[in-house]
């Protein structure tokens, strides 16, 4: 055996051992493997970073940014609210959530799809008195299965497509994965829905519901184009009931009407005092096209007074008068701690906006409701405030006024225009890639450019949506995977596998490739698994004199299907805590599901991609 193959084998074995141990993050392990290959002259130093310019890496980064745009603009919230049934039995809700997760995962990052739907699943579990894991594990598996149906659904598909392009036939098209992917995903989801109630452990997690803040009390303005304009309060309440929200009062021309009559018509310019839980607040605003009052104006009238001079003892550190750019605005929740300078004072009293450039959007209080306007409401210890401002301003306010930041919660305010624009951009990018008008990397890069130009995501936050450890992992491992070809290691491994299988035939070898890839993906990153297995699959096909396409498709399916452990896929890790799961809980549903994947996947691959 040539020395380069031995050295590369040692590097790959050490890399896999480090992946499995979990002691180092996967991007660190990948960089270490790349450096080792360069030092051992297995990868030319001039080509060491060529992987970062690979189309698959660029496409993954762009898809992550576009997925972030769909999330932050509220596009997926609108889809979920429209598609999911209201007050349905748990089984119907599980079916709806799973199908929606699979659909979303086909066109956006599947971790993002799960993150968006997980709060809904937790809320349903809480209302129905169900263990959260009974909904979370099927939801996670469904989103993983849905990702394998398109080119952009999961990074392994992009990597496999890149290796196919280098092998000669050209890259896979956007929906080349769909025939096999839909069959496997459909069978897998049906199996999960049928047996998850039996195979998923019944575990309750004290952390599943996160922190409780009670209901928010907020003021929302009825705009000229609001769907609420001209409707009666009875009609509005029917919509608000779906979001577990209610109208407590109506303010018109500075006159407050507590508990207004249900037949009173709402008109543009009215203020509605709405009570809603944190999750329902976004849905309530979006359903009626309302705008939070503090968002709608720049400076309240009572903060424009000429005698607005801040006294030295009242001045905040670094007090300044400036306009916060829209790109800097964030939402955060803060609790009024005991002894806080806010206790007994209102936002108007402390001149919240002019001193700190912070807006008070809503207040959560478990005690009796205040009859005062939001900006004049006397705050109490224990109140939870929903605030809007720059990160710097929010931090300064919290420090100066004695407030405690709560655990991070993905709060989004609806913006119909941005939601429509984000959906149109993603649809346009998919269409450009699917029709071959532009290569996938260029199509999605153009989509990112549109997102930036239209400011659907604040420019300073655009790259926050990129999972940089995954990008570094891909960029570093692609040259290492290329060394499998240049050193002859891939051909050597293929020959050994062929000698072991003897006269078994290509169909059995295809099944072995699928099982081996799936097994590796259960314990190491799926993108890394695809990068390592693709050269072996291509060499196997060449050794048998058959098309590499079915073997590459087997790698794509196997790399996507990691159901045995919480570390095989980020989705499985995401539900570990909220579901109250243990490491060994996943295989009970995951193992038979992987058997279903093999049983359906191998015949479908041979049917759609003949040898």
N, C-alpha and C positions, 0 to 999 in steps of 0.2 A: 504494500500500500504506500503510495507516494507520501512524502513528509508533509506537503501542504494540506492534504486531506486529513492526516492525523492531527495536525495543529488546529485546523478548522473544527474538527470533531470535538477536540478538547474545549475550544472556546464555546461552541454551541452547547455542550453538555453543562459547562459551568453557568452559561447564561440561563438555561432552563432550570438548573438547580436554584439559582438566585430568584428566578421568577416564582418558583414553587414555594420557596422559603418565605417570601413576602417581607424580608428584612430591609430590602431597598425598594424604592419606588421603581415602577417599570421603566420610566424614561431614563433613570440613572443606570439601570442594568443595561439598557440598550446602548447608551453612550459608552459604557465600559466595554461592551462587546465590540463596538466600532473602533475604539481606540486600540484594543488588543489586536484586532485584525490589521490595522494600519501598522502597528509596531512589528507584527509578525510578517509583514509584506504580503498579506492575503488580500488586502484592498489597497490600491494605489492611493497615496496621500492626496493627489490631485482630485480624486473622485470621492473622497471621504464624505463630502457634504452635498454630493449630487442628489442624494435622496430628498433633500428639502425642497428641491425644485421639481420633484416628480409630480405629474398631473394628479395622481391619487392623493397626495398630501395636500396639494392646493385645493382640490375639490372637497376634501374632508373639512378643511378650515372654513371654506366658503359656505358649505352646508350648515356648519355649526352657527355661523353668524346669521344666516337666513332663518334658521330655527329660532335663534334668540329674538329676531325681529317678529316672528309670528307669536312668540310668547309675550314680549313686552308690549306689543300693540294690542293684545287682547283677542287676536284672531281665533286662537284655539278656544278661548273662553266662550266666544260667540258660538262656535261649532258645538262645543259640549252642551251649552245651554239649549241649543236648538235641537240637537239629536237625542240627548238623553231623556228618557221618559221621566215624568214627575210622579212621585209617590207610588212607584211600582214595587212589586215584591222583590226581595233580595236576588232571587234567581234571574229575574228579568233585568235588573240593574247590572248584575254581573255580566250577563250576555252583552248588554249594550256597551258597558265599559270596555270589555275585552275586544269587541269588534271595532269600536272607535279607536282604541289604543293601537290595534294592528293597522288600521287605515292611516292614522297619523304617522306611525313609525315608518311607513313606506316612503314618506316624503319629507320627513324631518328627523332629527336625531332622536333615537328611540329612548334615550335617557330623558331628554326634554319632554317627550310625550308622556312618559310615566310620571315625571315630576309634576306635570300639569294636572293629571287625572288622579294622582294619589290623594290629594286633599279631599276630593269628591268621594273616593272610596272610603276614606277614614270617617268622613261625615256620615255616610250611609251606614257604616258598621256601628257607629256610635248610636245613631237613631234606632237601628234595628236590634241593638244589643248583641251584635255578632263579634267574634274574635276578628280583629282587623286583618290578620294573616289570611283568613278565608277568602278575602277579596284581593289582597295585595299580591299574593303569589300567582294566582291566575292572571292578574293584570300585568305583572312583570313578564311572565312567560308569553303572553299574547303580544306584548309590544316587541319582544325579542323575535318572535316568529314573523310578525309583520314586516320587520326590517329587511328580511331576506328577499322580498318580492320585487325590489327595484335596485337600480345601480347605486342610488344615493342613500338607500335605506340603512346601510351599515358599512363601516369602513372595510371589512373583509371583501365585500363585493367590488369596491373600487380597486383594492389591491389585486384581486384576481383579474379584473379587467385590464389593469396595467401590465401584468405578466403575460396575458394573452396577446396584447399589442406587441410586446417585445418578442414573443415567440413567432410572430408572422401573420396570423389571421386578422389582426386588428383588434381593437377593444370591443368589449361587449356593449351593446346599445342599452338605452335606458330601461327597456322592459324585456330584455332577453332573459332576465332572471324570473320573470313573472309566471310562466307556465309551471315550472318546478316549484317555485316559491309559493305560489298560491295553493297548489295541491298540498304541499307539506304544511303550510300555515293553516289551511282549512282543516286538515285532519288533526293537526296538533291542538288547535283551539277547541274543536269538538271534543277531543279526548279530555282536555283540561276541564272544560265546562261540565262534562259528564261525571268525572271522577274526583275533581278537586275537593268536593265536600267530604269524600271518604278518606283521601290520602293526605290532605294538608292538616298538620297538627293543630289542635285547638289551643292556641296560646294567647293570653291577654298580655299586652304590653302597657305598663304605666306611662310610657312616653309616647304612646301612639297618638294621643290627641294633642300633643304639644302643650303649650301654655294656654290657659283660659283667660280671656279678658272681658267676658260678658259681652253685652251689646253696645255698639257705638251709637251715639246720638250725634247727628250731623245735620247740616243745612244744605239743601240742594236747590239750585236755581232752575226754574222752568224757562228754557230758551224758546225763541220763535220757531225753531225747527224740531223741538222736542216732540216725541210721540205723545207726551202727556198733555200737551197744549190742547185745550178745548174738551178734555175728557173730565168726567166726574170723578170725585174721590173714590166712589165705589168701584168704578172701572179701573182706576189706578191700583187700588188695594188688591184686586184680583191678580194683577201682575206681580205686585210685591209679595203676595202670599207665596209665590213660587220661590222667592229668594229669602223667605223667612224674615221679611221686613214689614214695617208698618208705619203709616203716617200718624204722627202724634199731634201735629199742629200745622197750620197754614199761616204764613205771614204775607200780608198784602199792604203795600204803601205804609210800611212800618207798623201796621196794626196786626196784632197776633190773635189768631182764632184757635184757641185750644179745642181739641176734639171737634173739628168742624163737621157739619152735616155731610153725610155720604153723598147727597145729591148736589153738593156745591161743585160748580165747574172750576177747573183750574185754568189759568190763562198765563201767557208769557209774562215774565217778570215776577211771578209769585215765587216765594220761598217755601219749600216743604221741609218741615222738621221730621227727619226719618230716623227710626231706630232699626238697626240691623246688626247681625253678628259680623265679625270681620270678613268671613268668606262671602256672606250675602251682600255686603256693601257694594262690591264691584258689580255683581249681577243686578242689583236694584238700580244702580245708576245707569248701567248699560241698557237694561230693558226699557227704560222710560226716556232715555236720551237726556238725562239731567246732568248738570255740572255743579260740582261742589262750589259753594258760595265763595269761600276764601280763594279758590283757584280763579274765579271769574274776574276779580277786581285786582287792582294793583296796591292801593292803600286805602283802608277804611276811612270813612269820613272823620271818625273820632280820633284818627291818628294823623290828620292833616292840619291840626290846629296850629296857629302861629306860635303858641307858647309851648311848643313841643320840645323845647330844650331839655336834654337829659342831664340831670343833676349828677355831680361827681360820684355820690354814693350809689346812684342808680346805674351808672354807666357800666356796660359790659367790657371786659378786657378786649382791647383792639376794636372798640366800637367804631363802626364805619357806616357810611351811607352809600350804597351801591346797588345796582340792579343785577340780580342773579340771572345769568343766561339760562335759557331753557335746557341746554345740554347738561347743566350742573344739578338739576332738580332731582331729589330722591325722596322716597317715602320711608318713614321710620316710626316705630312705636316706642313711647317712653312712659314709664310709670312715675307718678309724683311720689317721691320717697318721703318718709317721715322727716320733718324738719326742713322740708324744701321751702325755698323762698317763694314758690308758687302758691303754697297753701293759703287759702283765703283771698286770693287775688285772681283777676281775670286776665285774658290775653290783652285786652285794652289797657288795663292798669299798668302792665309792664311794658306796653308798647312793643309787643312781640315782633311785629313785622319790621318796624323801623329800626329797632335796636339790633335784632338778630337776623333779619331777612329770612324769617321762618313763618310759615303759615300754619295755623291751627285748623285742621280739616274736620276733625271729629273727636268726641270725648266718649270714653267708655266708663260707665259708673254703675255699680251694682245696686246702689241705693235709689231713693226716689228721684224722679226726673226733675231737673231744674226748669223753671218757666222762663229763665232769662235767655237772651240771644246768645249764640255760641261764643261770640267774642267778648260778651260781658258776663258770662257764667263764672261764678266764683268756684275755682278749682279746689279740690280736696285731696288730702293724702290718700294714696291708693288709686286715684283716677289714672286711666290709661289714655294717653294723647296720641292721636294720629297726626304727625307733623310732616310738613313738606318744606324742603330747602336743600341747599348744597350740603355735602358731607361736612365741610368745615363749619358751616353755620350751625348745623344740627349738633355737632360735637361741642361747639362753644356754648350753645344754649344749655345743653345737658349739664355741662361742667359748672356753669355759672349759677344755674337755677336749682341744682340738686335733683336731677331726674336720672332715672336708671334705664338704660336701653334694654329692651326685651330681646328675646331670641329672635333671630332673623325670620321674617315671614314674607313670602313673595306676594306683596300687595301691589295690585295694578289697577290704575284708574282707566276706564274705558275711553277709547278714542276711535270712533267709527271710521273716520277718514284714514287713519293710520292702519287700522285693521284691514280695511279693504285694499289699501295700497300694498301692504305686506303680502296678502294673499295673491294679489295680481302679479307682484314681482316674482314670488316663488313659482306660481303657475307659468309665467313667461319663461323663467329659467329652465323649468322642467321641459316645456315645449321646445325650446331651442335645442336642448340636449337630446330629447327624444327624436326629433326630426332630423338630427344630424346637421342642422344649420350651423351650429358651433360645437366644438369639442366640449365635453362636460365641464372641464376645468374653466374654460373661457365663459361658458354660459352662466355658471354660478358666480364667477368673478364679476361678470356684468351685473348680476343681481345684487351683489354686495355693493357695487358702485351706486346702483339706484337707491338702495337702502340708505347709504351715506348721504347722497345728494338730497334726498327727500327728508333726511333727519328722522327716519322712523325709529332709529335708535340714536340716542345722543352720541355725538362723535367720540366723546371721551370714553364711552362705554362699549364701542363697537367690538373691540378685541377682547373684552371681558368674556364674551360668549365662546371664545375659542378654548378648547380643552388642550392647553399647551403641552402637558405631559404626553398626551396621545400624539400630538404633532411631532414632538421630539422623538418619541418612540418609533413612529413610522419613518421619519427622515433618517434616523440612525440605523434602523434595521434593514432598510432596503439595500444599501450597499453590502451589508453582511449577507443577506439572502442572495445577492448577485454573486458573491464569492462561492456559493454552492455550485454555481454553473462554471465559473472561470477556473476553479481548482479541480473540477471533475467530481466533486463530492456528491452532487445530486445524481449523476449517472451511476456512481458506485452504489449509493443507497438503493437506487432503482434496480440495479442488477441483483443485489442481495435479496430484495423483496421478491423479485421474479423467480429467483432460485428457490426461495422458500415456498412459494405458492405452486411451483412446478407447472403442471398442465391445467391448473384450475380455471384458466380463462379470464378474459378481461372483466367480466361481470363481477366475479369474486374479488378481483384486485380492486375494482371500483368500490365495492362495499368495504374492503379493508381500509382504503384511503379515507372513506367517509368516517368510519369508526375511529381510526387513529386521530384524524383531525378533530373530531368531536371530543375525544378523550383529552387531547392536549388543551383544547379550548376551555375545558372545565377547570383547568388548573393554572393557565397562563393567559395573558391578554389575547383576545381573539384576533386582533390585527397582527400581533407577532406570530401567532399560529399560522395565519394565512401566508405571511411573508416567508416563513420557513418551509411550508408544505407545497407551495406552488412550484418551485423548481423541481422538487421530487416528483410531483404529479406530471409535469411536462416530460421529464426524463423517462418515467414509466411508460407514458404513451408512446414516446419515440422508440423505446425498447421493444414494445409489442407491435409497432407499426400501425397504430390506430390514431384517431383524432385526439388531440389533447383536451378538447372542449368538455367531454363528459367528466374527465378527471378534475379539471379546474372547477366545474360546477359542483362536484362532490366536495372539494375543498371549501367553496363558498358556503355551502349548506352546513358542513360540519363545523366551520369556524364560527358560524352564527349561533349554533345550537348548544349553548352551555347552560345546562339545567341542574347539574349535580351538586354544585357548591355555591356559596355566596360570593366567592372571589372570581368565578369564571366570567362574570359579566357585571358591569356597573349597575344594571337594573337590580340584579340579585343582591348586591351590596346595599343598594338604596333602601330596600324593604326589610333588611335584617333587623334593625332596631325597632321601627314602627310596628312590624309584624310580630315582635317578640320571638323571633326565630333563633334556633341554635344552628351551628355549622352542619350538623347531621340531619337537619329537617328537610333539606332540599331534595335529596335523592329519592325520597318516598314517592313524590310525584314526578321528579325529573328523570329517573331511570326508565320507567315505563314510557315516558314521553319520548325519550331518545330512541327507544325501540320502535315506536311509531314513526319517528322521523326516518330511520333506516328502512323500515318496511315500505314506506310510501316513497321516500326519496330515491332509492336505487332504481326501481322500475320506471319512475317518472323521468329520471335523468336518461336512462337508456332509450325511452320512448321519444323524448324531445330532442336529445342530442345523441344520435346513434353513433356507435363506434365505427 
